Amino acid sequence: MSKPKRFAALSATPIANTRGEIEKLLHKWGCKKIAFMDHYDEQRVEIQFVWLADDGIPYAGRFVLDVRPCKIGELGASKIDAEVRGRWRALLYFLRSALGAVEAGIIEAEALFLPWLLQGNGQTVSEALLPRLRELQAGNAAMLLGAGPTP
């Protein structure tokens, strides 16, 4: 049995087009700041954005996209490039569906983007919590969530 292809794998859409679509989508959604930062030596791209919530509070978020080629020994250069383009497309499709869920009232933007929200120290929430996830799941979540209201 063969493995299913990854979503958006081997995309033919140029990265510049997808970046432009992501920028337009975030701007349309109300982002006041959008930045793409290419880290060529690390083969990753950061996409940072800031939007104002309904209560006027600004939230900053960051996605990091790995742009290293996959399966170098198994694929030719054109297919490697297509896999990287596919990762960009997958991010665009994620953002479209996520923002559609927010617009439909299925979930609040703050809850949806919580893992990617930036803290004051520059870490995302997920970067801060993932190393402690097992500890939190072992019953120490009160350290994170607080004791809550007492009955």
C-alpha positions as protocol buffer text, in pm:
chain_id: "A"
residue {
  index: 1
  type: MET
  ca { x: 0 y: 0 z: 0 }
}
residue {
  index: 2
  type: SER
  ca { x: 143 y: 338 z: -97 }
}
residue {
  index: 3
  type: LYS
  ca { x: 149 y: 640 z: 130 }
}
residue {
  index: 4
  type: PRO
  ca { x: -99 y: 915 z: 43 }
}
residue {
  index: 5
  type: LYS
  ca { x: 51 y: 1233 z: -96 }
}
residue {
  index: 6
  type: ARG
  ca { x: 90 y: 1520 z: 144 }
}
residue {
  index: 7
  type: PHE
  ca { x: -166 y: 1797 z: 111 }
}
residue {
  index: 8
  type: ALA
  ca { x: -62 y: 2051 z: -154 }
}
residue {
  index: 9
  type: ALA
  ca { x: 250 y: 1848 z: -232 }
}
residue {
  index: 10
  type: LEU
  ca { x: 416 y: 1914 z: -564 }
}
residue {
  index: 11
  type: SER
  ca { x: 238 y: 2246 z: -614 }
}
residue {
  index: 12
  type: ALA
  ca { x: 310 y: 2437 z: -935 }
}
residue {
  index: 13
  type: THR
  ca { x: 208 y: 2779 z: -796 }
}
residue {
  index: 14
  type: PRO
  ca { x: 510 y: 3011 z: -761 }
}
residue {
  index: 15
  type: ILE
  ca { x: 602 y: 3098 z: -402 }
}
residue {
  index: 16
  type: ALA
  ca { x: 582 y: 3472 z: -477 }
}
residue {
  index: 17
  type: ASN
  ca { x: 218 y: 3430 z: -582 }
}
residue {
  index: 18
  type: THR
  ca { x: 132 y: 3238 z: -265 }
}
residue {
  index: 19
  type: ARG
  ca { x: 311 y: 3494 z: -46 }
}
residue {
  index: 20
  type: GLY
  ca { x: 108 y: 3765 z: -213 }
}
residue {
  index: 21
  type: GLU
  ca { x: -216 y: 3573 z: -153 }
}
residue {
  index: 22
  type: ILE
  ca { x: -126 y: 3526 z: 215 }
}
residue {
  index: 23
  type: GLU
  ca { x: -50 y: 3895 z: 251 }
}
residue {
  index: 24
  type: LYS
  ca { x: -380 y: 3996 z: 84 }
}
residue {
  index: 25
  type: LEU
  ca { x: -575 y: 3752 z: 301 }
}
residue {
  index: 26
  type: LEU
  ca { x: -422 y: 3876 z: 627 }
}
residue {
  index: 27
  type: HIS
  ca { x: -468 y: 4239 z: 522 }
}
residue {
  index: 28
  type: LYS
  ca { x: -830 y: 4177 z: 426 }
}
residue {
  index: 29
  type: TRP
  ca { x: -882 y: 4011 z: 763 }
}
residue {
  index: 30
  type: GLY
  ca { x: -765 y: 4331 z: 933 }
}
residue {
  index: 31
  type: CYS
  ca { x: -397 y: 4281 z: 1004 }
}
residue {
  index: 32
  type: LYS
  ca { x: -229 y: 4617 z: 1056 }
}
residue {
  index: 33
  type: LYS
  ca { x: 125 y: 4479 z: 1017 }
}
residue {
  index: 34
  type: ILE
  ca { x: 248 y: 4188 z: 808 }
}
residue {
  index: 35
  type: ALA
  ca { x: 612 y: 4089 z: 762 }
}
residue {
  index: 36
  type: PHE
  ca { x: 791 y: 3806 z: 588 }
}
residue {
  index: 37
  type: MET
  ca { x: 1143 y: 3742 z: 712 }
}
residue {
  index: 38
  type: ASP
  ca { x: 1361 y: 3503 z: 512 }
}
residue {
  index: 39
  type: HIS
  ca { x: 1629 y: 3322 z: 713 }
}
residue {
  index: 40
  type: TYR
  ca { x: 1831 y: 3184 z: 424 }
}
residue {
  index: 41
  type: ASP
  ca { x: 2100 y: 3015 z: 635 }
}
residue {
  index: 42
  type: GLU
  ca { x: 1838 y: 2837 z: 847 }
}
residue {
  index: 43
  type: GLN
  ca { x: 1613 y: 2764 z: 548 }
}
residue {
  index: 44
  type: ARG
  ca { x: 1301 y: 2898 z: 715 }
}
residue {
  index: 45
  type: VAL
  ca { x: 1065 y: 3189 z: 672 }
}
residue {
  index: 46
  type: GLU
  ca { x: 885 y: 3376 z: 950 }
}
residue {
  index: 47
  type: ILE
  ca { x: 550 y: 3532 z: 881 }
}
residue {
  index: 48
  type: GLN
  ca { x: 458 y: 3784 z: 1150 }
}
residue {
  index: 49
  type: PHE
  ca { x: 133 y: 3973 z: 1172 }
}
residue {
  index: 50
  type: VAL
  ca { x: -51 y: 4207 z: 1408 }
}
residue {
  index: 51
  type: TRP
  ca { x: -426 y: 4251 z: 1426 }
}
residue {
  index: 52
  type: LEU
  ca { x: -659 y: 4442 z: 1654 }
}
residue {
  index: 53
  type: ALA
  ca { x: -915 y: 4230 z: 1833 }
}
residue {
  index: 54
  type: ASP
  ca { x: -1274 y: 4350 z: 1865 }
}
residue {
  index: 55
  type: ASP
  ca { x: -1186 y: 4499 z: 2204 }
}
residue {
  index: 56
  type: GLY
  ca { x: -903 y: 4702 z: 2047 }
}
residue {
  index: 57
  type: ILE
  ca { x: -620 y: 4495 z: 2193 }
}
residue {
  index: 58
  type: PRO
  ca { x: -339 y: 4430 z: 1943 }
}
residue {
  index: 59
  type: TYR
  ca { x: -229 y: 4069 z: 1905 }
}
residue {
  index: 60
  type: ALA
  ca { x: 91 y: 3963 z: 1731 }
}
residue {
  index: 61
  type: GLY
  ca { x: 137 y: 3620 z: 1581 }
}
residue {
  index: 62
  type: ARG
  ca { x: 413 y: 3431 z: 1406 }
}
residue {
  index: 63
  type: PHE
  ca { x: 421 y: 3132 z: 1177 }
}
residue {
  index: 64
  type: VAL
  ca { x: 752 y: 2968 z: 1090 }
}
residue {
  index: 65
  type: LEU
  ca { x: 765 y: 2785 z: 761 }
}
residue {
  index: 66
  type: ASP
  ca { x: 1039 y: 2529 z: 702 }
}
residue {
  index: 67
  type: VAL
  ca { x: 1162 y: 2572 z: 348 }
}
residue {
  index: 68
  type: ARG
  ca { x: 1427 y: 2300 z: 353 }
}
residue {
  index: 69
  type: PRO
  ca { x: 1392 y: 2055 z: 71 }
}
residue {
  index: 70
  type: CYS
  ca { x: 1257 y: 1711 z: 163 }
}
residue {
  index: 71
  type: LYS
  ca { x: 1380 y: 1373 z: 44 }
}
residue {
  index: 72
  type: ILE
  ca { x: 1678 y: 1517 z: -139 }
}
residue {
  index: 73
  type: GLY
  ca { x: 1809 y: 1175 z: -236 }
}
residue {
  index: 74
  type: GLU
  ca { x: 1475 y: 1059 z: -373 }
}
residue {
  index: 75
  type: LEU
  ca { x: 1345 y: 1355 z: -571 }
}
residue {
  index: 76
  type: GLY
  ca { x: 1479 y: 1563 z: -854 }
}
residue {
  index: 77
  type: ALA
  ca { x: 1530 y: 1937 z: -808 }
}
residue {
  index: 78
  type: SER
  ca { x: 1198 y: 2030 z: -969 }
}
residue {
  index: 79
  type: LYS
  ca { x: 1002 y: 1803 z: -733 }
}
residue {
  index: 80
  type: ILE
  ca { x: 1194 y: 1935 z: -430 }
}
residue {
  index: 81
  type: ASP
  ca { x: 1102 y: 2290 z: -532 }
}
residue {
  index: 82
  type: ALA
  ca { x: 741 y: 2179 z: -578 }
}
residue {
  index: 83
  type: GLU
  ca { x: 734 y: 2035 z: -224 }
}
residue {
  index: 84
  type: VAL
  ca { x: 848 y: 2368 z: -81 }
}
residue {
  index: 85
  type: ARG
  ca { x: 585 y: 2549 z: -290 }
}
residue {
  index: 86
  type: GLY
  ca { x: 333 y: 2298 z: -153 }
}
residue {
  index: 87
  type: ARG
  ca { x: 416 y: 2397 z: 206 }
}
residue {
  index: 88
  type: TRP
  ca { x: 341 y: 2758 z: 118 }
}
residue {
  index: 89
  type: ARG
  ca { x: 8 y: 2652 z: -38 }
}
residue {
  index: 90
  type: ALA
  ca { x: -79 y: 2444 z: 268 }
}
residue {
  index: 91
  type: LEU
  ca { x: -23 y: 2748 z: 493 }
}
residue {
  index: 92
  type: LEU
  ca { x: -244 y: 2960 z: 267 }
}
residue {
  index: 93
  type: TYR
  ca { x: -520 y: 2697 z: 273 }
}
residue {
  index: 94
  type: PHE
  ca { x: -492 y: 2669 z: 652 }
}
residue {
  index: 95
  type: LEU
  ca { x: -526 y: 3045 z: 692 }
}
residue {
  index: 96
  type: ARG
  ca { x: -824 y: 3060 z: 455 }
}
residue {
  index: 97
  type: SER
  ca { x: -1010 y: 2787 z: 639 }
}
residue {
  index: 98
  type: ALA
  ca { x: -912 y: 2917 z: 984 }
}
residue {
  index: 99
  type: LEU
  ca { x: -1025 y: 3270 z: 908 }
}
residue {
  index: 100
  type: GLY
  ca { x: -1342 y: 3131 z: 753 }
}
residue {
  index: 101
  type: ALA
  ca { x: -1413 y: 2950 z: 1081 }
}
residue {
  index: 102
  type: VAL
  ca { x: -1360 y: 3277 z: 1270 }
}
residue {
  index: 103
  type: GLU
  ca { x: -1592 y: 3467 z: 1033 }
}
residue {
  index: 104
  type: ALA
  ca { x: -1857 y: 3195 z: 1069 }
}
residue {
  index: 105
  type: GLY
  ca { x: -1848 y: 3228 z: 1448 }
}
residue {
  index: 106
  type: ILE
  ca { x: -1719 y: 2872 z: 1500 }
}
residue {
  index: 107
  type: ILE
  ca { x: -1418 y: 2986 z: 1702 }
}
residue {
  index: 108
  type: GLU
  ca { x: -1271 y: 3313 z: 1825 }
}
residue {
  index: 109
  type: ALA
  ca { x: -953 y: 3433 z: 1655 }
}
residue {
  index: 110
  type: GLU
  ca { x: -766 y: 3452 z: 1985 }
}
residue {
  index: 111
  type: ALA
  ca { x: -844 y: 3088 z: 2061 }
}
residue {
  index: 112
  type: LEU
  ca { x: -764 y: 2969 z: 1712 }
}
residue {
  index: 113
  type: PHE
  ca { x: -431 y: 3148 z: 1687 }
}
residue {
  index: 114
  type: LEU
  ca { x: -330 y: 3099 z: 2052 }
}
residue {
  index: 115
  type: PRO
  ca { x: -36 y: 2865 z: 1975 }
}
residue {
  index: 116
  type: TRP
  ca { x: 115 y: 3124 z: 1739 }
}
residue {
  index: 117
  type: LEU
  ca { x: 55 y: 3437 z: 1951 }
}
residue {
  index: 118
  type: LEU
  ca { x: 373 y: 3615 z: 2053 }
}
residue {
  index: 119
  type: GLN
  ca { x: 453 y: 3683 z: 2415 }
}
residue {
  index: 120
  type: GLY
  ca { x: 654 y: 3981 z: 2535 }
}
residue {
  index: 121
  type: ASN
  ca { x: 974 y: 3775 z: 2531 }
}
residue {
  index: 122
  type: GLY
  ca { x: 940 y: 3692 z: 2159 }
}
residue {
  index: 123
  type: GLN
  ca { x: 834 y: 3331 z: 2211 }
}
residue {
  index: 124
  type: THR
  ca { x: 506 y: 3201 z: 2083 }
}
residue {
  index: 125
  type: VAL
  ca { x: 268 y: 3045 z: 2333 }
}
residue {
  index: 126
  type: SER
  ca { x: 337 y: 2701 z: 2187 }
}
residue {
  index: 127
  type: GLU
  ca { x: 715 y: 2751 z: 2209 }
}
residue {
  index: 128
  type: ALA
  ca { x: 674 y: 2827 z: 2579 }
}
residue {
  index: 129
  type: LEU
  ca { x: 428 y: 2548 z: 2660 }
}
residue {
  index: 130
  type: LEU
  ca { x: 528 y: 2252 z: 2443 }
}
residue {
  index: 131
  type: PRO
  ca { x: 845 y: 2172 z: 2642 }
}
residue {
  index: 132
  type: ARG
  ca { x: 624 y: 2153 z: 2957 }
}
residue {
  index: 133
  type: LEU
  ca { x: 328 y: 1975 z: 2800 }
}
residue {
  index: 134
  type: ARG
  ca { x: 383 y: 1639 z: 2971 }
}
residue {
  index: 135
  type: GLU
  ca { x: 420 y: 1810 z: 3307 }
}
residue {
  index: 136
  type: LEU
  ca { x: 99 y: 2004 z: 3248 }
}
residue {
  index: 137
  type: GLN
  ca { x: -88 y: 1691 z: 3136 }
}
residue {
  index: 138
  type: ALA
  ca { x: 33 y: 1506 z: 3444 }
}
residue {
  index: 139
  type: GLY
  ca { x: -200 y: 1713 z: 3659 }
}
residue {
  index: 140
  type: ASN
  ca { x: -2 y: 2029 z: 3707 }
}
residue {
  index: 141
  type: ALA
  ca { x: -209 y: 2236 z: 3466 }
}
residue {
  index: 142
  type: ALA
  ca { x: -306 y: 2460 z: 3759 }
}
residue {
  index: 143
  type: MET
  ca { x: 41 y: 2612 z: 3722 }
}
residue {
  index: 144
  type: LEU
  ca { x: -64 y: 2732 z: 3381 }
}
residue {
  index: 145
  type: LEU
  ca { x: -436 y: 2784 z: 3419 }
}
residue {
  index: 146
  type: GLY
  ca { x: -456 y: 2890 z: 3782 }
}
residue {
  index: 147
  type: ALA
  ca { x: -683 y: 2736 z: 4040 }
}
residue {
  index: 148
  type: GLY
  ca { x: -996 y: 2891 z: 3892 }
}
residue {
  index: 149
  type: PRO
  ca { x: -1303 y: 2988 z: 4092 }
}
residue {
  index: 150
  type: THR
  ca { x: -1374 y: 2790 z: 4403 }
}
residue {
  index: 151
  type: PRO
  ca { x: -1720 y: 2631 z: 4430 }
}
